[in-house]
Amino acid sequence: MKRVVSVAPMMDCTDRHDRFFLRLISKNVMLYSEMVATKSAIHGDRNKILKFSPEEKPLALQVGGSDKKELSEVAKIAEDMGYDEININLGCPSKKVQKNMFGACLMKEPDLVAECISEMINSCKIPVTAKTRIGFDDTEDFNYLNDFIIKMKEAGCKTIILHARKAILKGLSPKQNLNIPKLNYEMVYAIKKRKS
Ligand SMILES: Cc1cc2nc3c(=O)[nH]c(=O)nc-3n(C[C@H](O)[C@H](O)[C@H](O)COP(=O)(O)O)c2cc1C
């Protein structure tokens, strides 16, 4: 199945209105929410933050966090609300996200990520997937990425979405992080070849 993780350049974020519109374009793609922080999903207004229309399905909730208990709670909430998949964001480079220890900075913590994924899997029956980048800062290395992916796979994550640019965690804004680090599709093809 094809996946639309974000069409941010068009609409800024895949909110429910954008996803309804996208569903008119394709019946088959898996659509993803924008990233929702675990604390917002748990303590925020769920009607506003998490509600969706059945027409949007199949639909995944993308979550940002690194607290195992919170992540597993959100995985259960996603399942109970009818989401088809829960996806952990391991690719967002923004300063605020780094300060809260989620997004791309978690690429530095493969063991923690594996534990988070494993707890999420234990708390729900829907697939737990991840979106990450090919590297971070000075690390754009096939073996590092491959080991990270193997670790997530061993934890039970069956689908990993790769953003084909590394994240520069210091000195670049999120916008610059979508242009300045060079696209490296070869790394993604090499990983896919190795895995399949
Ligand atoms: C304004 C904006 C918001 C984004 N929000 C998210 C997000 O919430 N979750 C996510 O996985 N990716 C997010 N992205 C990244 C996109 O999903 C996608 O990976 C990126 O635009 C691919 O561009 P590139 O291939 O040119 O690097 C966002 C991108 C932009 C521009």
The ligand as an SDF file (V2000), in Angstrom:
LIG
                    3D

 31 33  0  0  0  0  0  0  0  0999 V2000
    5.5550   22.2490    7.3520 C   0  0  0  0  0  0  0  0  0  0  0  0
    5.9640   20.7890    7.3980 C   0  0  0  0  0  0  0  0  0  0  0  0
    5.4510   19.9670    8.4090 C   0  0  0  0  0  0  0  0  0  0  0  0
    5.8150   18.6020    8.4690 C   0  0  0  0  0  0  0  0  0  0  0  0
    5.2910   17.8240    9.4610 N   0  0  0  0  0  0  0  0  0  0  0  0
    5.6030   16.5080    9.5080 C   0  0  0  0  0  0  0  0  0  0  0  0
    5.0300   15.6770   10.5190 C   0  0  0  0  0  0  0  0  0  0  0  0
    4.2380   16.0930   11.3780 O   0  0  0  0  0  0  0  0  0  0  0  0
    5.3930   14.3560   10.5160 N   0  0  0  0  0  0  0  0  0  0  0  0
    6.2610   13.8400    9.5850 C   0  0  0  0  0  0  0  0  0  0  0  0
    6.5340   12.6240    9.6180 O   0  0  0  0  0  0  0  0  0  0  0  0
    6.8070   14.6020    8.6270 N   0  0  0  0  0  0  0  0  0  0  0  0
    6.4980   15.9280    8.5680 C   0  0  0  0  0  0  0  0  0  0  0  0
    7.0600   16.7020    7.5880 N   0  0  0  0  0  0  0  0  0  0  0  0
    8.0540   16.1020    6.6350 C   0  0  0  0  0  0  0  0  0  0  0  0
    7.3480   15.5200    5.4200 C   0  0  0  0  0  0  0  0  0  0  0  0
    6.4910   14.4650    5.8090 O   0  0  0  0  0  0  0  0  0  0  0  0
    8.3140   14.9020    4.4090 C   0  0  0  0  0  0  0  0  0  0  0  0
    9.1040   13.9120    5.0140 O   0  0  0  0  0  0  0  0  0  0  0  0
    9.2150   15.8990    3.7700 C   0  0  0  0  0  0  0  0  0  0  0  0
    8.4890   17.0410    3.3870 O   0  0  0  0  0  0  0  0  0  0  0  0
    9.9070   15.2390    2.5540 C   0  0  0  0  0  0  0  0  0  0  0  0
   10.5980   16.2290    1.8440 O   0  0  0  0  0  0  0  0  0  0  0  0
   12.0170   15.9410    1.1060 P   0  0  0  0  0  0  0  0  0  0  0  0
   11.9660   14.5680    0.4940 O   0  0  0  0  0  0  0  0  0  0  0  0
   12.1090   17.0300    0.0880 O   0  0  0  0  0  0  0  0  0  0  0  0
   13.0820   16.0850    2.1430 O   0  0  0  0  0  0  0  0  0  0  0  0
    6.7130   18.0540    7.5060 C   0  0  0  0  0  0  0  0  0  0  0  0
    7.2070   18.8870    6.4780 C   0  0  0  0  0  0  0  0  0  0  0  0
    6.8500   20.2410    6.4180 C   0  0  0  0  0  0  0  0  0  0  0  0
    7.3790   21.0980    5.2860 C   0  0  0  0  0  0  0  0  0  0  0  0
  1  2  1  0
  2  3  1  0
  2 30  2  0
  3  4  2  0
  4  5  1  0
  4 28  1  0
  5  6  2  0
  6  7  1  0
  6 13  1  0
  7  8  2  0
  7  9  1  0
  9 10  1  0
 10 11  2  0
 10 12  1  0
 12 13  2  0
 13 14  1  0
 14 15  1  0
 14 28  1  0
 15 16  1  0
 16 17  1  0
 16 18  1  0
 18 19  1  0
 18 20  1  0
 20 21  1  0
 20 22  1  0
 22 23  1  0
 23 24  1  0
 24 25  2  0
 24 26  1  0
 24 27  1  0
 28 29  2  0
 29 30  1  0
 30 31  1  0
M  END
$$$$
